[in-house]
Amino acid sequence: MEKSTEDRVTELEIQLAHAQRLYEQLNEVVTEQSRRLDLVERLCERLQTQYKELKERQPESRFDPVDEKPPHY
């Protein structure tokens, strides 16, 4: 039994409504992730600046702890 044109249009409208809601949800996720990424980037920049400042304040030494290999090597 074939569906009437009205039934088919109703089904399409329902599917469109679901697709629009999914689009809205995905947009919210992308927006939140973008906000969080911006925050992480700012924190990384701040940490890099702090690291450079600390490194500059330390007296000269024979070795740099960053270059030192861990004991398991």
N, CA and C atoms as a LAMMPS dump frame, in Angstrom:
ITEM: TIMESTEP
0
ITEM: NUMBER OF ATOMS
219
ITEM: BOX BOUNDS ff ff ff
-5.0000000000000000e+02 5.0000000000000000e+02
-5.0000000000000000e+02 5.0000000000000000e+02
-5.0000000000000000e+02 5.0000000000000000e+02
ITEM: ATOMS id mol type element x y z
1 1 1 N 0.847 -1.179 0
2 1 2 C 0 0 0
3 1 3 C 0.886 1.233 0
4 2 1 N 0.679 2.101 -0.955
5 2 2 C 1.482 3.31 -1.06
6 2 3 C 0.992 4.362 -0.087
7 3 1 N 1.972 5.146 0.393
8 3 2 C 1.63 6.236 1.297
9 3 3 C 1.124 7.415 0.479
10 4 1 N 0.25 8.152 1.091
11 4 2 C -0.269 9.329 0.401
12 4 3 C 0.803 10.428 0.398
13 5 1 N 0.634 11.365 -0.473
14 5 2 C 1.568 12.487 -0.569
15 5 3 C 1.635 13.225 0.766
16 6 1 N 0.491 13.352 1.406
17 6 2 C 0.443 14.049 2.699
18 6 3 C 1.272 13.297 3.746
19 7 1 N 1.165 11.98 3.769
20 7 2 C 1.947 11.178 4.723
21 7 3 C 3.447 11.307 4.443
22 8 1 N 3.799 11.284 3.16
23 8 2 C 5.214 11.401 2.792
24 8 3 C 5.772 12.775 3.19
25 9 1 N 4.982 13.818 2.982
26 9 2 C 5.417 15.166 3.358
27 9 3 C 5.562 15.255 4.875
28 10 1 N 4.627 14.655 5.59
29 10 2 C 4.705 14.662 7.054
30 10 3 C 5.971 13.955 7.524
31 11 1 N 6.294 12.817 6.93
32 11 2 C 7.526 12.097 7.289
33 11 3 C 8.754 12.942 7.013
34 12 1 N 8.767 13.605 5.871
35 12 2 C 9.899 14.467 5.534
36 12 3 C 10.03 15.624 6.513
37 13 1 N 8.929 16.19 6.925
38 13 2 C 8.959 17.281 7.902
39 13 3 C 9.517 16.798 9.244
40 14 1 N 9.13 15.603 9.636
41 14 2 C 9.633 15.027 10.889
42 14 3 C 11.143 14.804 10.791
43 15 1 N 11.577 14.228 9.676
44 15 2 C 13.01 13.992 9.483
45 15 3 C 13.792 15.303 9.46
46 16 1 N 13.222 16.317 8.834
47 16 2 C 13.876 17.622 8.784
48 16 3 C 13.986 18.219 10.186
49 17 1 N 12.944 18.086 10.968
50 17 2 C 12.974 18.608 12.342
51 17 3 C 14.072 17.911 13.143
52 18 1 N 14.217 16.592 12.984
53 18 2 C 15.281 15.862 13.684
54 18 3 C 16.663 16.314 13.197
55 19 1 N 16.799 16.498 11.904
56 19 2 C 18.08 16.936 11.338
57 19 3 C 18.433 18.341 11.83
58 20 1 N 17.447 19.214 11.915
59 20 2 C 17.705 20.569 12.409
60 20 3 C 18.133 20.543 13.878
61 21 1 N 17.5 19.711 14.675
62 21 2 C 17.878 19.612 16.093
63 21 3 C 19.292 19.05 16.216
64 22 1 N 19.62 18.048 15.423
65 22 2 C 20.966 17.487 15.44
66 22 3 C 21.994 18.548 15.051
67 23 1 N 21.679 19.329 14.031
68 23 2 C 22.558 20.424 13.604
69 23 3 C 22.781 21.401 14.755
70 24 1 N 21.729 21.775 15.447
71 24 2 C 21.842 22.696 16.584
72 24 3 C 22.722 22.107 17.684
73 25 1 N 22.54 20.838 17.979
74 25 2 C 23.347 20.184 19.008
75 25 3 C 24.824 20.148 18.606
76 26 1 N 25.089 19.79 17.363
77 26 2 C 26.474 19.744 16.885
78 26 3 C 27.098 21.137 16.908
79 27 1 N 26.342 22.148 16.557
80 27 2 C 26.838 23.518 16.588
81 27 3 C 27.194 23.921 18.022
82 28 1 N 26.382 23.523 18.981
83 28 2 C 26.673 23.82 20.391
84 28 3 C 27.975 23.153 20.821
85 29 1 N 28.174 21.916 20.403
86 29 2 C 29.396 21.187 20.754
87 29 3 C 30.616 21.858 20.132
88 30 1 N 30.524 22.21 18.866
89 30 2 C 31.652 22.849 18.177
90 30 3 C 31.97 24.199 18.834
91 31 1 N 30.951 24.954 19.168
92 31 2 C 31.152 26.256 19.819
93 31 3 C 31.835 26.083 21.166
94 32 1 N 31.392 25.124 21.95
95 32 2 C 32.001 24.869 23.268
96 32 3 C 33.441 24.393 23.119
97 33 1 N 33.692 23.513 22.178
98 33 2 C 35.058 23.019 21.961
99 33 3 C 35.977 24.156 21.513
100 34 1 N 35.489 25.033 20.703
101 34 2 C 36.276 26.189 20.255
102 34 3 C 36.621 27.079 21.444
103 35 1 N 35.652 27.308 22.311
104 35 2 C 35.885 28.126 23.511
105 35 3 C 36.94 27.481 24.403
106 36 1 N 36.839 26.164 24.583
107 36 2 C 37.791 25.455 25.43
108 36 3 C 39.187 25.434 24.81
109 37 1 N 39.26 25.283 23.491
110 37 2 C 40.552 25.293 22.81
111 37 3 C 41.228 26.653 22.961
112 38 1 N 40.466 27.724 22.835
113 38 2 C 41.024 29.068 23.035
114 38 3 C 41.6 29.205 24.441
115 39 1 N 40.89 28.684 25.423
116 39 2 C 41.355 28.74 26.808
117 39 3 C 42.657 27.961 26.974
118 40 1 N 42.716 26.775 26.422
119 40 2 C 43.919 25.94 26.529
120 40 3 C 45.1 26.621 25.843
121 41 1 N 44.869 27.22 24.694
122 41 2 C 45.95 27.924 23.99
123 41 3 C 46.48 29.086 24.823
124 42 1 N 45.573 29.838 25.451
125 42 2 C 46.024 30.951 26.303
126 42 3 C 46.821 30.434 27.5
127 43 1 N 46.371 29.34 28.085
128 43 2 C 47.094 28.766 29.226
129 43 3 C 48.476 28.271 28.809
130 44 1 N 48.566 27.647 27.646
131 44 2 C 49.869 27.166 27.145
132 44 3 C 50.819 28.33 26.908
133 45 1 N 50.313 29.391 26.322
134 45 2 C 51.152 30.565 26.088
135 45 3 C 51.648 31.139 27.413
136 46 1 N 50.768 31.187 28.379
137 46 2 C 51.153 31.719 29.702
138 46 3 C 52.2 30.823 30.358
139 47 1 N 52.019 29.527 30.253
140 47 2 C 53.004 28.603 30.83
141 47 3 C 54.353 28.718 30.128
142 48 1 N 54.338 28.874 28.818
143 48 2 C 55.594 29.041 28.086
144 48 3 C 56.311 30.314 28.531
145 49 1 N 55.559 31.368 28.703
146 49 2 C 56.148 32.628 29.154
147 49 3 C 56.736 32.466 30.556
148 50 1 N 56 31.838 31.437
149 50 2 C 56.488 31.615 32.805
150 50 3 C 57.738 30.75 32.8
151 51 1 N 57.76 29.728 31.958
152 51 2 C 58.923 28.847 31.873
153 51 3 C 60.148 29.638 31.415
154 52 1 N 59.975 30.45 30.379
155 52 2 C 61.093 31.249 29.876
156 52 3 C 61.595 32.214 30.951
157 53 1 N 60.674 32.835 31.673
158 53 2 C 61.066 33.767 32.734
159 53 3 C 61.833 33.039 33.834
160 54 1 N 61.368 31.882 34.236
161 54 2 C 62.057 31.103 35.271
162 54 3 C 63.437 30.662 34.792
163 55 1 N 63.518 30.246 33.565
164 55 2 C 64.792 29.795 33.015
165 55 3 C 65.797 30.945 32.965
166 56 1 N 65.326 32.133 32.632
167 56 2 C 66.202 33.308 32.573
168 56 3 C 66.687 33.717 33.961
169 57 1 N 65.891 33.493 34.975
170 57 2 C 66.265 33.875 36.342
171 57 3 C 67.271 32.928 36.974
172 58 1 N 67.303 31.695 36.499
173 58 2 C 68.216 30.708 37.085
174 58 3 C 69.649 31.033 36.692
175 59 1 N 70.564 30.808 37.624
176 59 2 C 71.969 31.026 37.274
177 59 3 C 72.426 29.995 36.241
178 60 1 N 73.428 30.354 35.503
179 60 2 C 73.979 29.45 34.495
180 60 3 C 74.462 28.172 35.169
181 61 1 N 74.227 27.075 34.542
182 61 2 C 74.7 25.802 35.086
183 61 3 C 75.294 24.973 33.956
184 62 1 N 75.916 23.879 34.315
185 62 2 C 76.573 23.034 33.318
186 62 3 C 75.572 22.318 32.425
187 63 1 N 74.445 21.976 32.952
188 63 2 C 73.468 21.229 32.156
189 63 3 C 72.072 21.812 32.348
190 64 1 N 71.26 21.535 31.391
191 64 2 C 69.87 21.973 31.431
192 64 3 C 69.021 20.755 31.812
193 65 1 N 68.224 20.834 32.874
194 65 2 C 67.393 19.69 33.29
195 65 3 C 66.466 19.192 32.179
196 66 1 N 66.092 20.078 31.289
197 66 2 C 65.217 19.668 30.18
198 66 3 C 65.954 18.693 29.267
199 67 1 N 67.259 18.883 29.108
200 67 2 C 68.05 18.027 28.23
201 67 3 C 68.507 16.739 28.908
202 68 1 N 68.361 16.67 30.208
203 68 2 C 68.82 15.493 30.949
204 68 3 C 67.922 14.29 30.647
205 69 1 N 68.548 13.143 30.413
206 69 2 C 67.769 11.94 30.142
207 69 3 C 67.239 11.363 31.456
208 70 1 N 66.062 10.796 31.42
209 70 2 C 65.513 10.155 32.615
210 70 3 C 66.353 8.941 32.995
211 71 1 N 66.285 8.514 34.255
212 71 2 C 67.113 7.408 34.744
213 71 3 C 66.933 6.097 33.989
214 72 1 N 65.791 5.872 33.396
215 72 2 C 65.558 4.576 32.735
216 72 3 C 66.212 4.471 31.371
217 73 1 N 66.905 5.504 30.899
218 73 2 C 67.605 5.445 29.595
219 73 3 C 68.994 4.904 29.718
